[in-house]
Amino acid sequence: MNEMSSYLKNYIEVVIKPLVDNPDDVEVFASVSTKTVIVQIKVEKTDCGKIIGKHGRTIESIKVVCLAAKNTQFPNDSRRVVLEVLEDENSDFSYK
């Protein structure tokens, strides 16, 4: 794991865990490609709304803070940061 992905993974965990009801179930995956840093967040499905927030405001704020942290630690790196909240594929949503 590269230094940037490790840093962002740990940073996002510190930001996300206080927001959710089940902090032990938070999993963060970070990968770095040539132009993008992808951070994937997996939480309990009951906590998914807390991470996204009303109209996506919480996740957008987390993206801004994550990008600021990346730019502070790695100022010469021009890659953009993408955050994804992974939803449980086995959820019990019904489409009617």
N, C-alpha and C positions, 0 to 999 in steps of 0.2 A: 504494500500500500504506500502510495507516495505521501510526502509530507503535507501537501495541501489537502488531500482528501481526508487524511487522518485528523488534521486540525479542524476542518469543517464538520466532520462527523461528530467529534467531541463537542464542538461549540453548539451545534444544533441540539444535541442531546441535553445540554445544560439549559438551553432556552425552552425546549419542548416539555421536559418532564414536570416542571411546576404547573403547567397549564392543564394537565390531564388528571383524571381520577385514578388511572392505573399506570403509574410511572414505570413499574417493572416490566410492562409489556411494550414499552417503546423500543423500536428497533430503527436504527438509522444506517443507511448504506450510502457511501459516497464513491463516485468514480470520476476520473478525469479523462477527457478526450482532448483532441487537438484544439478545439474551439470552445468547449463547454465543460463546466463542472456540474455533474448531476448528483443531487442529494435526494434520496428517496426516504420517506418517513413512513413507517408502518406502526399504527397504533390500534388499540382495541376499537372495534367498530362503534362503540358507544362514545368514544373520545374523538372520533373523526370530525364531528361538528365543532368541537372546541378548538381544534387545530385550524380548521378552515375559517370559522368565524362568520359573522353576519355579512353577507354579500362578498365573502372572501377577504375581508379586511385584515383578519389576523394572519392568514398565510402570506398575504402581500407584505405586511409589516415584517414578518419573519424573513422574507426574501430580501427586503431592504437591509435589515440588520446583518444578515448573512453576507450579502455583497459588500457591505461596509467593513465587516471583519476580514473578508478575503482581501480587499483592497488595502487594508491597514497592514496585514501581515505579509502580503505578497504584492507590493505596489507596482512592480514591473510586469505583472501578469495580466494580460488583456482578456482572458477567458471570461465568459459570462456564466452566471450561476443560475441553475434551474432547480427549483424545488418541486417534488412530486409527493403527494400524499397517496399512498397505496391503500386502496380499499379492499376489504375482504371479498374474495370472489365467491365465497360460500354464504353470502349474506342472505337474509330472509326477506328481501324486498319483493313485493309482488307488483307486477306490471299489469294494471287493469285499464 
